[in-house]
Structures are given as structure tokens and as C-alpha cells.
Amino acid sequence: MDQVRGDCGIKNKSLVKYHAKATTLAKTFAHIIFEHIPRIENEEADLLSKLSTTYFDELPKEFFVEIRE
């Protein structure tokens, strides 16, 4: 969150490409608000973000994710 807003740098080099994409997309909106959501409240998105950055090159373009409770 802080990285997208420009408040701090990017520590993980593998996230640089995502930062560039997010910054480019954000500029296409006339008004945009970034709001931090704690991981515990957003477990599905946190899981997908970890999956994509860990196995990005091995993932197909589309895949099925089943969330079990």
C-alpha cells in the first residue's frame, strides 16, 4: 500500500513489475483511493497474491481456486 502511494520503496525486487503496473493503472482514473485491508480480513486476496508472486512463471493464464472453510 505504501509503495503504491509512493510513501516508501519496494523491498522485494520481484514486486517491481507489479508496482509499475499498479502505478500505470492508477493514473488512468480521475480519482482513486487506496485503502489498506488487513490480511486477516482479506485472506483470499492474500493467498492469491502469495501464489502469483511465488509461482508466477509456472501458473497457467487461468486457474481454478477453491476456498474451503
N, CA, C and O atoms as a Maestro MAE file, in Angstrom:
{
 s_m_m2io_version
 :::
 2.0.0
}

f_m_ct {
 s_m_title
 :::
 protein
 m_atom[276] {
  # First column is atom index #
  i_m_mmod_type
  r_m_x_coord
  r_m_y_coord
  r_m_z_coord
  i_m_residue_number
  s_m_chain_name
  s_m_pdb_residue_name
  s_m_pdb_atom_name
  i_m_atomic_number
  :::
  1 25 0.809 -1.180 0.000 1 A "MET " " N  " 7
  2 3 0.000 0.000 0.000 1 A "MET " " CA " 6
  3 2 0.860 1.255 0.000 1 A "MET " " C  " 6
  4 15 0.657 2.156 -0.814 1 A "MET " " O  " 8
  5 25 1.817 1.309 0.912 2 A "ASP " " N  " 7
  6 3 2.697 2.479 0.990 2 A "ASP " " CA " 6
  7 2 3.509 2.644 -0.289 2 A "ASP " " C  " 6
  8 15 3.815 3.763 -0.700 2 A "ASP " " O  " 8
  9 25 3.852 1.526 -0.911 3 A "GLN " " N  " 7
  10 3 4.640 1.589 -2.140 3 A "GLN " " CA " 6
  11 2 3.829 2.211 -3.278 3 A "GLN " " C  " 6
  12 15 4.356 3.021 -4.041 3 A "GLN " " O  " 8
  13 25 2.566 1.843 -3.397 4 A "VAL " " N  " 7
  14 3 1.719 2.371 -4.468 4 A "VAL " " CA " 6
  15 2 1.482 3.865 -4.282 4 A "VAL " " C  " 6
  16 15 1.434 4.623 -5.251 4 A "VAL " " O  " 8
  17 25 1.336 4.273 -3.041 5 A "ARG " " N  " 7
  18 3 1.131 5.701 -2.759 5 A "ARG " " CA " 6
  19 2 2.430 6.490 -2.870 5 A "ARG " " C  " 6
  20 15 2.407 7.720 -2.899 5 A "ARG " " O  " 8
  21 25 3.566 5.791 -2.933 6 A "GLY " " N  " 7
  22 3 4.858 6.461 -3.045 6 A "GLY " " CA " 6
  23 2 5.449 6.856 -1.707 6 A "GLY " " C  " 6
  24 15 6.392 7.646 -1.655 6 A "GLY " " O  " 8
  25 25 4.900 6.310 -0.610 7 A "ASP " " N  " 7
  26 3 5.385 6.647 0.730 7 A "ASP " " CA " 6
  27 2 6.675 5.923 1.093 7 A "ASP " " C  " 6
  28 15 7.412 6.381 1.967 7 A "ASP " " O  " 8
  29 25 6.959 4.802 0.438 8 A "CYS " " N  " 7
  30 3 8.201 4.074 0.712 8 A "CYS " " CA " 6
  31 2 8.599 3.268 -0.520 8 A "CYS " " C  " 6
  32 15 7.818 3.126 -1.460 8 A "CYS " " O  " 8
  33 25 9.816 2.745 -0.505 9 A "GLY " " N  " 7
  34 3 10.341 2.000 -1.643 9 A "GLY " " CA " 6
  35 2 9.877 0.557 -1.659 9 A "GLY " " C  " 6
  36 15 9.186 0.104 -0.747 9 A "GLY " " O  " 8
  37 25 10.260 -0.158 -2.700 10 A "ILE " " N  " 7
  38 3 9.891 -1.559 -2.861 10 A "ILE " " CA " 6
  39 2 11.067 -2.413 -2.411 10 A "ILE " " C  " 6
  40 15 12.155 -2.325 -2.980 10 A "ILE " " O  " 8
  41 25 10.852 -3.239 -1.393 11 A "LYS " " N  " 7
  42 3 11.921 -4.073 -0.839 11 A "LYS " " CA " 6
  43 2 12.142 -5.340 -1.667 11 A "LYS " " C  " 6
  44 15 13.281 -5.751 -1.890 11 A "LYS " " O  " 8
  45 25 11.059 -5.949 -2.115 12 A "ASN " " N  " 7
  46 3 11.128 -7.205 -2.851 12 A "ASN " " CA " 6
  47 2 11.229 -6.916 -4.351 12 A "ASN " " C  " 6
  48 15 10.294 -6.379 -4.944 12 A "ASN " " O  " 8
  49 25 12.347 -7.266 -4.955 13 A "LYS " " N  " 7
  50 3 12.575 -6.960 -6.374 13 A "LYS " " CA " 6
  51 2 11.553 -7.624 -7.291 13 A "LYS " " C  " 6
  52 15 11.270 -7.109 -8.373 13 A "LYS " " O  " 8
  53 25 10.998 -8.759 -6.873 14 A "SER " " N  " 7
  54 3 10.016 -9.441 -7.720 14 A "SER " " CA " 6
  55 2 8.695 -8.673 -7.794 14 A "SER " " C  " 6
  56 15 7.853 -8.969 -8.642 14 A "SER " " O  " 8
  57 25 8.513 -7.692 -6.914 15 A "LEU " " N  " 7
  58 3 7.273 -6.913 -6.914 15 A "LEU " " CA " 6
  59 2 7.369 -5.633 -7.737 15 A "LEU " " C  " 6
  60 15 6.375 -4.923 -7.890 15 A "LEU " " O  " 8
  61 25 8.545 -5.332 -8.266 16 A "VAL " " N  " 7
  62 3 8.743 -4.093 -9.029 16 A "VAL " " CA " 6
  63 2 7.799 -4.026 -10.229 16 A "VAL " " C  " 6
  64 15 7.221 -2.975 -10.506 16 A "VAL " " O  " 8
  65 25 7.640 -5.149 -10.944 17 A "LYS " " N  " 7
  66 3 6.770 -5.141 -12.127 17 A "LYS " " CA " 6
  67 2 5.311 -4.908 -11.738 17 A "LYS " " C  " 6
  68 15 4.563 -4.277 -12.485 17 A "LYS " " O  " 8
  69 25 4.903 -5.414 -10.572 18 A "TYR " " N  " 7
  70 3 3.531 -5.190 -10.117 18 A "TYR " " CA " 6
  71 2 3.329 -3.730 -9.713 18 A "TYR " " C  " 6
  72 15 2.269 -3.154 -9.955 18 A "TYR " " O  " 8
  73 25 4.338 -3.146 -9.107 19 A "HIS " " N  " 7
  74 3 4.275 -1.734 -8.732 19 A "HIS " " CA " 6
  75 2 4.121 -0.864 -9.976 19 A "HIS " " C  " 6
  76 15 3.314 0.065 -9.994 19 A "HIS " " O  " 8
  77 25 4.889 -1.165 -11.003 20 A "ALA " " N  " 7
  78 3 4.814 -0.393 -12.243 20 A "ALA " " CA " 6
  79 2 3.425 -0.506 -12.871 20 A "ALA " " C  " 6
  80 15 2.869 0.486 -13.342 20 A "ALA " " O  " 8
  81 25 2.874 -1.705 -12.873 21 A "LYS " " N  " 7
  82 3 1.536 -1.916 -13.450 21 A "LYS " " CA " 6
  83 2 0.476 -1.191 -12.629 21 A "LYS " " C  " 6
  84 15 -0.403 -0.542 -13.197 21 A "LYS " " O  " 8
  85 25 0.543 -1.290 -11.313 22 A "ALA " " N  " 7
  86 3 -0.434 -0.624 -10.447 22 A "ALA " " CA " 6
  87 2 -0.364 0.886 -10.609 22 A "ALA " " C  " 6
  88 15 -1.393 1.560 -10.650 22 A "ALA " " O  " 8
  89 25 0.844 1.415 -10.702 23 A "THR " " N  " 7
  90 3 1.024 2.856 -10.873 23 A "THR " " CA " 6
  91 2 0.452 3.314 -12.213 23 A "THR " " C  " 6
  92 15 -0.217 4.345 -12.290 23 A "THR " " O  " 8
  93 25 0.717 2.552 -13.253 24 A "THR " " N  " 7
  94 3 0.195 2.887 -14.582 24 A "THR " " CA " 6
  95 2 -1.332 2.848 -14.596 24 A "THR " " C  " 6
  96 15 -1.974 3.753 -15.130 24 A "THR " " O  " 8
  97 25 -1.908 1.805 -14.013 25 A "LEU " " N  " 7
  98 3 -3.367 1.692 -13.966 25 A "LEU " " CA " 6
  99 2 -3.994 2.808 -13.135 25 A "LEU " " C  " 6
  100 15 -5.034 3.349 -13.511 25 A "LEU " " O  " 8
  101 25 -3.378 3.151 -12.022 26 A "ALA " " N  " 7
  102 3 -3.916 4.195 -11.146 26 A "ALA " " CA " 6
  103 2 -4.006 5.535 -11.864 26 A "ALA " " C  " 6
  104 15 -4.919 6.320 -11.611 26 A "ALA " " O  " 8
  105 25 -3.068 5.790 -12.749 27 A "LYS " " N  " 7
  106 3 -3.058 7.063 -13.483 27 A "LYS " " CA " 6
  107 2 -4.203 7.179 -14.483 27 A "LYS " " C  " 6
  108 15 -4.494 8.277 -14.958 27 A "LYS " " O  " 8
  109 25 -4.856 6.066 -14.812 28 A "THR " " N  " 7
  110 3 -5.960 6.103 -15.773 28 A "THR " " CA " 6
  111 2 -7.275 6.534 -15.137 28 A "THR " " C  " 6
  112 15 -8.254 6.774 -15.844 28 A "THR " " O  " 8
  113 25 -7.311 6.633 -13.812 29 A "PHE " " N  " 7
  114 3 -8.520 7.043 -13.104 29 A "PHE " " CA " 6
  115 2 -8.461 8.527 -12.758 29 A "PHE " " C  " 6
  116 15 -7.407 9.046 -12.392 29 A "PHE " " O  " 8
  117 25 -9.598 9.203 -12.877 30 A "ALA " " N  " 7
  118 3 -9.661 10.616 -12.495 30 A "ALA " " CA " 6
  119 2 -9.521 10.760 -10.985 30 A "ALA " " C  " 6
  120 15 -8.940 11.732 -10.501 30 A "ALA " " O  " 8
  121 25 -10.053 9.792 -10.240 31 A "HIS " " N  " 7
  122 3 -9.986 9.818 -8.772 31 A "HIS " " CA " 6
  123 2 -9.834 8.377 -8.288 31 A "HIS " " C  " 6
  124 15 -10.572 7.493 -8.723 31 A "HIS " " O  " 8
  125 25 -8.896 8.144 -7.405 32 A "ILE " " N  " 7
  126 3 -8.675 6.795 -6.876 32 A "ILE " " CA " 6
  127 2 -8.260 6.889 -5.417 32 A "ILE " " C  " 6
  128 15 -7.515 7.788 -5.029 32 A "ILE " " O  " 8
  129 25 -8.747 5.957 -4.616 33 A "ILE " " N  " 7
  130 3 -8.401 5.893 -3.194 33 A "ILE " " CA " 6
  131 2 -7.845 4.501 -2.923 33 A "ILE " " C  " 6
  132 15 -8.450 3.499 -3.304 33 A "ILE " " O  " 8
  133 25 -6.707 4.441 -2.272 34 A "PHE " " N  " 7
  134 3 -6.133 3.171 -1.844 34 A "PHE " " CA " 6
  135 2 -6.399 3.018 -0.360 34 A "PHE " " C  " 6
  136 15 -6.095 3.909 0.433 34 A "PHE " " O  " 8
  137 25 -6.969 1.883 0.009 35 A "GLU " " N  " 7
  138 3 -7.303 1.640 1.407 35 A "GLU " " CA " 6
  139 2 -6.695 0.314 1.843 35 A "GLU " " C  " 6
  140 15 -6.893 -0.710 1.189 35 A "GLU " " O  " 8
  141 25 -5.961 0.333 2.937 36 A "HIS " " N  " 7
  142 3 -5.339 -0.886 3.451 36 A "HIS " " CA " 6
  143 2 -6.393 -1.768 4.108 36 A "HIS " " C  " 6
  144 15 -7.195 -1.298 4.914 36 A "HIS " " O  " 8
  145 25 -6.385 -3.044 3.757 37 A "ILE " " N  " 7
  146 3 -7.254 -4.035 4.386 37 A "ILE " " CA " 6
  147 2 -6.337 -5.071 5.012 37 A "ILE " " C  " 6
  148 15 -5.542 -5.690 4.303 37 A "ILE " " O  " 8
  149 25 -6.424 -5.279 6.325 38 A "PRO " " N  " 7
  150 3 -5.552 -6.253 6.990 38 A "PRO " " CA " 6
  151 2 -5.688 -7.649 6.371 38 A "PRO " " C  " 6
  152 15 -6.777 -8.047 5.959 38 A "PRO " " O  " 8
  153 25 -4.596 -8.373 6.312 39 A "ARG " " N  " 7
  154 3 -4.591 -9.712 5.711 39 A "ARG " " CA " 6
  155 2 -5.648 -10.616 6.324 39 A "ARG " " C  " 6
  156 15 -6.305 -11.379 5.615 39 A "ARG " " O  " 8
  157 25 -5.811 -10.535 7.609 40 A "ILE " " N  " 7
  158 3 -6.774 -11.405 8.297 40 A "ILE " " CA " 6
  159 2 -8.193 -11.165 7.797 40 A "ILE " " C  " 6
  160 15 -9.029 -12.066 7.855 40 A "ILE " " O  " 8
  161 25 -8.472 -9.964 7.308 41 A "GLU " " N  " 7
  162 3 -9.798 -9.629 6.791 41 A "GLU " " CA " 6
  163 2 -9.899 -9.850 5.281 41 A "GLU " " C  " 6
  164 15 -10.967 -9.659 4.699 41 A "GLU " " O  " 8
  165 25 -8.820 -10.243 4.657 42 A "ASN " " N  " 7
  166 3 -8.796 -10.396 3.210 42 A "ASN " " CA " 6
  167 2 -7.942 -11.605 2.830 42 A "ASN " " C  " 6
  168 15 -7.051 -11.510 1.986 42 A "ASN " " O  " 8
  169 25 -8.227 -12.736 3.464 43 A "GLU " " N  " 7
  170 3 -7.401 -13.929 3.320 43 A "GLU " " CA " 6
  171 2 -7.345 -14.462 1.893 43 A "GLU " " C  " 6
  172 15 -6.296 -14.935 1.455 43 A "GLU " " O  " 8
  173 25 -8.459 -14.394 1.157 44 A "GLU " " N  " 7
  174 3 -8.476 -14.921 -0.206 44 A "GLU " " CA " 6
  175 2 -7.532 -14.130 -1.109 44 A "GLU " " C  " 6
  176 15 -6.758 -14.720 -1.862 44 A "GLU " " O  " 8
  177 25 -7.591 -12.820 -1.038 45 A "ALA " " N  " 7
  178 3 -6.704 -11.988 -1.861 45 A "ALA " " CA " 6
  179 2 -5.251 -12.174 -1.439 45 A "ALA " " C  " 6
  180 15 -4.357 -12.195 -2.285 45 A "ALA " " O  " 8
  181 25 -5.010 -12.309 -0.145 46 A "ASP " " N  " 7
  182 3 -3.647 -12.520 0.342 46 A "ASP " " CA " 6
  183 2 -3.088 -13.834 -0.203 46 A "ASP " " C  " 6
  184 15 -1.933 -13.893 -0.626 46 A "ASP " " O  " 8
  185 25 -3.899 -14.875 -0.191 47 A "LEU " " N  " 7
  186 3 -3.484 -16.170 -0.726 47 A "LEU " " CA " 6
  187 2 -3.161 -16.071 -2.216 47 A "LEU " " C  " 6
  188 15 -2.136 -16.585 -2.663 47 A "LEU " " O  " 8
  189 25 -4.019 -15.421 -2.977 48 A "LEU " " N  " 7
  190 3 -3.783 -15.284 -4.415 48 A "LEU " " CA " 6
  191 2 -2.538 -14.460 -4.709 48 A "LEU " " C  " 6
  192 15 -1.802 -14.762 -5.649 48 A "LEU " " O  " 8
  193 25 -2.295 -13.421 -3.913 49 A "SER " " N  " 7
  194 3 -1.101 -12.601 -4.143 49 A "SER " " CA " 6
  195 2 0.167 -13.400 -3.853 49 A "SER " " C  " 6
  196 15 1.154 -13.287 -4.581 49 A "SER " " O  " 8
  197 25 0.143 -14.200 -2.797 50 A "LYS " " N  " 7
  198 3 1.306 -15.040 -2.481 50 A "LYS " " CA " 6
  199 2 1.527 -16.089 -3.563 50 A "LYS " " C  " 6
  200 15 2.661 -16.348 -3.968 50 A "LYS " " O  " 8
  201 25 0.444 -16.684 -4.022 51 A "LEU " " N  " 7
  202 3 0.525 -17.703 -5.063 51 A "LEU " " CA " 6
  203 2 1.101 -17.120 -6.349 51 A "LEU " " C  " 6
  204 15 1.964 -17.735 -6.977 51 A "LEU " " O  " 8
  205 25 0.638 -15.957 -6.739 52 A "SER " " N  " 7
  206 3 1.095 -15.373 -8.004 52 A "SER " " CA " 6
  207 2 2.553 -14.944 -7.959 52 A "SER " " C  " 6
  208 15 3.257 -15.068 -8.962 52 A "SER " " O  " 8
  209 25 3.022 -14.445 -6.826 53 A "THR " " N  " 7
  210 3 4.412 -13.997 -6.759 53 A "THR " " CA " 6
  211 2 5.374 -15.155 -6.539 53 A "THR " " C  " 6
  212 15 6.551 -15.050 -6.884 53 A "THR " " O  " 8
  213 25 4.897 -16.248 -5.977 54 A "THR " " N  " 7
  214 3 5.757 -17.393 -5.709 54 A "THR " " CA " 6
  215 2 5.907 -18.285 -6.935 54 A "THR " " C  " 6
  216 15 7.010 -18.729 -7.253 54 A "THR " " O  " 8
  217 25 4.814 -18.543 -7.611 55 A "TYR " " N  " 7
  218 3 4.816 -19.487 -8.729 55 A "TYR " " CA " 6
  219 2 4.387 -18.833 -10.042 55 A "TYR " " C  " 6
  220 15 3.839 -19.508 -10.915 55 A "TYR " " O  " 8
  221 25 4.625 -17.554 -10.192 56 A "PHE " " N  " 7
  222 3 4.116 -16.802 -11.341 56 A "PHE " " CA " 6
  223 2 4.462 -17.442 -12.681 56 A "PHE " " C  " 6
  224 15 3.586 -17.573 -13.536 56 A "PHE " " O  " 8
  225 25 5.702 -17.839 -12.884 57 A "ASP " " N  " 7
  226 3 6.127 -18.393 -14.171 57 A "ASP " " CA " 6
  227 2 5.526 -19.762 -14.455 57 A "ASP " " C  " 6
  228 15 5.445 -20.181 -15.610 57 A "ASP " " O  " 8
  229 25 5.104 -20.459 -13.405 58 A "GLU " " N  " 7
  230 3 4.582 -21.809 -13.576 58 A "GLU " " CA " 6
  231 2 3.061 -21.853 -13.691 58 A "GLU " " C  " 6
  232 15 2.500 -22.892 -14.038 58 A "GLU " " O  " 8
  233 25 2.391 -20.745 -13.407 59 A "LEU " " N  " 7
  234 3 0.934 -20.739 -13.426 59 A "LEU " " CA " 6
  235 2 0.389 -20.580 -14.837 59 A "LEU " " C  " 6
  236 15 0.940 -19.830 -15.643 59 A "LEU " " O  " 8
  237 25 -0.708 -21.298 -15.135 60 A "PRO " " N  " 7
  238 3 -1.374 -21.040 -16.414 60 A "PRO " " CA " 6
  239 2 -2.052 -19.668 -16.349 60 A "PRO " " C  " 6
  240 15 -2.178 -19.092 -15.269 60 A "PRO " " O  " 8
  241 25 -2.480 -19.153 -17.477 61 A "LYS " " N  " 7
  242 3 -3.132 -17.841 -17.506 61 A "LYS " " CA " 6
  243 2 -4.413 -17.844 -16.674 61 A "LYS " " C  " 6
  244 15 -4.749 -16.837 -16.050 61 A "LYS " " O  " 8
  245 25 -5.118 -18.956 -16.662 62 A "GLU " " N  " 7
  246 3 -6.336 -19.081 -15.869 62 A "GLU " " CA " 6
  247 2 -6.238 -20.350 -15.037 62 A "GLU " " C  " 6
  248 15 -5.723 -21.366 -15.503 62 A "GLU " " O  " 8
  249 25 -6.726 -20.290 -13.818 63 A "PHE " " N  " 7
  250 3 -6.745 -21.473 -12.985 63 A "PHE " " CA " 6
  251 2 -7.878 -21.357 -11.984 63 A "PHE " " C  " 6
  252 15 -8.372 -20.262 -11.715 63 A "PHE " " O  " 8
  253 25 -8.283 -22.480 -11.442 64 A "PHE " " N  " 7
  254 3 -9.399 -22.552 -10.513 64 A "PHE " " CA " 6
  255 2 -8.871 -22.553 -9.084 64 A "PHE " " C  " 6
  256 15 -7.949 -23.300 -8.755 64 A "PHE " " O  " 8
  257 25 -9.454 -21.719 -8.247 65 A "VAL " " N  " 7
  258 3 -9.096 -21.681 -6.834 65 A "VAL " " CA " 6
  259 2 -10.349 -21.977 -6.035 65 A "VAL " " C  " 6
  260 15 -11.367 -21.303 -6.195 65 A "VAL " " O  " 8
  261 25 -10.280 -22.974 -5.180 66 A "GLU " " N  " 7
  262 3 -11.410 -23.323 -4.331 66 A "GLU " " CA " 6
  263 2 -11.069 -22.941 -2.900 66 A "GLU " " C  " 6
  264 15 -10.042 -23.364 -2.368 66 A "GLU " " O  " 8
  265 25 -11.922 -22.144 -2.277 67 A "ILE " " N  " 7
  266 3 -11.734 -21.735 -0.892 67 A "ILE " " CA " 6
  267 2 -12.600 -22.635 -0.021 67 A "ILE " " C  " 6
  268 15 -13.823 -22.659 -0.162 67 A "ILE " " O  " 8
  269 25 -11.969 -23.361 0.863 68 A "ARG " " N  " 7
  270 3 -12.710 -24.252 1.763 68 A "ARG " " CA " 6
  271 2 -12.715 -23.683 3.163 68 A "ARG " " C  " 6
  272 15 -11.704 -23.169 3.641 68 A "ARG " " O  " 8
  273 25 -13.842 -23.776 3.810 69 A "GLU " " N  " 7
  274 3 -13.943 -23.269 5.190 69 A "GLU " " CA " 6
  275 2 -14.186 -24.400 6.152 69 A "GLU " " C  " 6
  276 15 -14.300 -24.173 7.357 69 A "GLU " " O  " 8
  :::
 }
 m_bond[275] {
  # First column is bond index #
  i_m_from
  i_m_to
  i_m_order
  :::
  1 1 2 1
  2 2 3 1
  3 3 4 2
  4 3 5 1
  5 5 6 1
  6 6 7 1
  7 7 8 2
  8 7 9 1
  9 9 10 1
  10 10 11 1
  11 11 12 2
  12 11 13 1
  13 13 14 1
  14 14 15 1
  15 15 16 2
  16 15 17 1
  17 17 18 1
  18 18 19 1
  19 19 20 2
  20 19 21 1
  21 21 22 1
  22 22 23 1
  23 23 24 2
  24 23 25 1
  25 25 26 1
  26 26 27 1
  27 27 28 2
  28 27 29 1
  29 29 30 1
  30 30 31 1
  31 31 32 2
  32 31 33 1
  33 33 34 1
  34 34 35 1
  35 35 36 2
  36 35 37 1
  37 37 38 1
  38 38 39 1
  39 39 40 2
  40 39 41 1
  41 41 42 1
  42 42 43 1
  43 43 44 2
  44 43 45 1
  45 45 46 1
  46 46 47 1
  47 47 48 2
  48 47 49 1
  49 49 50 1
  50 50 51 1
  51 51 52 2
  52 51 53 1
  53 53 54 1
  54 54 55 1
  55 55 56 2
  56 55 57 1
  57 57 58 1
  58 58 59 1
  59 59 60 2
  60 59 61 1
  61 61 62 1
  62 62 63 1
  63 63 64 2
  64 63 65 1
  65 65 66 1
  66 66 67 1
  67 67 68 2
  68 67 69 1
  69 69 70 1
  70 70 71 1
  71 71 72 2
  72 71 73 1
  73 73 74 1
  74 74 75 1
  75 75 76 2
  76 75 77 1
  77 77 78 1
  78 78 79 1
  79 79 80 2
  80 79 81 1
  81 81 82 1
  82 82 83 1
  83 83 84 2
  84 83 85 1
  85 85 86 1
  86 86 87 1
  87 87 88 2
  88 87 89 1
  89 89 90 1
  90 90 91 1
  91 91 92 2
  92 91 93 1
  93 93 94 1
  94 94 95 1
  95 95 96 2
  96 95 97 1
  97 97 98 1
  98 98 99 1
  99 99 100 2
  100 99 101 1
  101 101 102 1
  102 102 103 1
  103 103 104 2
  104 103 105 1
  105 105 106 1
  106 106 107 1
  107 107 108 2
  108 107 109 1
  109 109 110 1
  110 110 111 1
  111 111 112 2
  112 111 113 1
  113 113 114 1
  114 114 115 1
  115 115 116 2
  116 115 117 1
  117 117 118 1
  118 118 119 1
  119 119 120 2
  120 119 121 1
  121 121 122 1
  122 122 123 1
  123 123 124 2
  124 123 125 1
  125 125 126 1
  126 126 127 1
  127 127 128 2
  128 127 129 1
  129 129 130 1
  130 130 131 1
  131 131 132 2
  132 131 133 1
  133 133 134 1
  134 134 135 1
  135 135 136 2
  136 135 137 1
  137 137 138 1
  138 138 139 1
  139 139 140 2
  140 139 141 1
  141 141 142 1
  142 142 143 1
  143 143 144 2
  144 143 145 1
  145 145 146 1
  146 146 147 1
  147 147 148 2
  148 147 149 1
  149 149 150 1
  150 150 151 1
  151 151 152 2
  152 151 153 1
  153 153 154 1
  154 154 155 1
  155 155 156 2
  156 155 157 1
  157 157 158 1
  158 158 159 1
  159 159 160 2
  160 159 161 1
  161 161 162 1
  162 162 163 1
  163 163 164 2
  164 163 165 1
  165 165 166 1
  166 166 167 1
  167 167 168 2
  168 167 169 1
  169 169 170 1
  170 170 171 1
  171 171 172 2
  172 171 173 1
  173 173 174 1
  174 174 175 1
  175 175 176 2
  176 175 177 1
  177 177 178 1
  178 178 179 1
  179 179 180 2
  180 179 181 1
  181 181 182 1
  182 182 183 1
  183 183 184 2
  184 183 185 1
  185 185 186 1
  186 186 187 1
  187 187 188 2
  188 187 189 1
  189 189 190 1
  190 190 191 1
  191 191 192 2
  192 191 193 1
  193 193 194 1
  194 194 195 1
  195 195 196 2
  196 195 197 1
  197 197 198 1
  198 198 199 1
  199 199 200 2
  200 199 201 1
  201 201 202 1
  202 202 203 1
  203 203 204 2
  204 203 205 1
  205 205 206 1
  206 206 207 1
  207 207 208 2
  208 207 209 1
  209 209 210 1
  210 210 211 1
  211 211 212 2
  212 211 213 1
  213 213 214 1
  214 214 215 1
  215 215 216 2
  216 215 217 1
  217 217 218 1
  218 218 219 1
  219 219 220 2
  220 219 221 1
  221 221 222 1
  222 222 223 1
  223 223 224 2
  224 223 225 1
  225 225 226 1
  226 226 227 1
  227 227 228 2
  228 227 229 1
  229 229 230 1
  230 230 231 1
  231 231 232 2
  232 231 233 1
  233 233 234 1
  234 234 235 1
  235 235 236 2
  236 235 237 1
  237 237 238 1
  238 238 239 1
  239 239 240 2
  240 239 241 1
  241 241 242 1
  242 242 243 1
  243 243 244 2
  244 243 245 1
  245 245 246 1
  246 246 247 1
  247 247 248 2
  248 247 249 1
  249 249 250 1
  250 250 251 1
  251 251 252 2
  252 251 253 1
  253 253 254 1
  254 254 255 1
  255 255 256 2
  256 255 257 1
  257 257 258 1
  258 258 259 1
  259 259 260 2
  260 259 261 1
  261 261 262 1
  262 262 263 1
  263 263 264 2
  264 263 265 1
  265 265 266 1
  266 266 267 1
  267 267 268 2
  268 267 269 1
  269 269 270 1
  270 270 271 1
  271 271 272 2
  272 271 273 1
  273 273 274 1
  274 274 275 1
  275 275 276 2
  :::
 }
}
